[in-house]
């Protein structure tokens, strides 16, 4: 099985459909925490819907149009990262993430996002990486800033929410900006 260690306690692994039971148990712990910020279709409520969410991402991966990876902290699935969309022909992808409350603030989501964005830019030739978030999601906006993304603008009242229509912030980084920011410092002799 493939696992990419982010540190001694955290692994990034493919979140395949056969992990639906584990994914559902994780969503049961995360549901209230993430429901205001993610699409309702993501927050599965039973085993068939959990399997369907993971199958949609497996199908996107097979079509080179997206993907999903889980974050295991000390052996427990606590969140993940994803390509919501991925289009090599256009050179554009959208990246996202989620975590359950116990994993918030532990410092491993940003490294996971950096890994998948770096792969998209360096290996797949993605030119523009987008981050789309509810304008009220201060944690997501803070993470976009920490990752070095720029705020492109706000789409006003894009979709209905619990408290009225929701504004959507668009953040992005271009491939040249990403490579420059993640380049190792020059060696001094």
C-alpha angles and dihedrals in degrees: 000000000000118000129163113208113222091181136335092288104034132066131184112215137168110270098219126180092257087068092063095117092051090044091051092049088051092048090051088059093042103037101101092039097052104027095089091054109038133060113275090236089064096056099076117198102194140023097268092051091045090052090047092053092051092043091054089056092044088053090049090050091050089050092047088242105112144332146202134219130184129225113226114196112194089339098313125107105239105161143322152213130243149181101235086189133004126185117172092180092061093030094234135123138165119221127198143167144194136191137186118244096262090058097047114113095011093118102238104101094071093052090049092051090047090054095053094041091048090051091048093050101037102033104028102032097239108173101192128031117195132200115196120191143165105264089233094057099100094174092055092047091049090051092050088054093048089052090055097248121151126230106244096181147288125273105213123228095347100163140002118272137180093271099036132290118347128231114221122213118209118208126177148173126205122223094249091050091048094049092046093050094047098041114118114251115263116270114251116213 
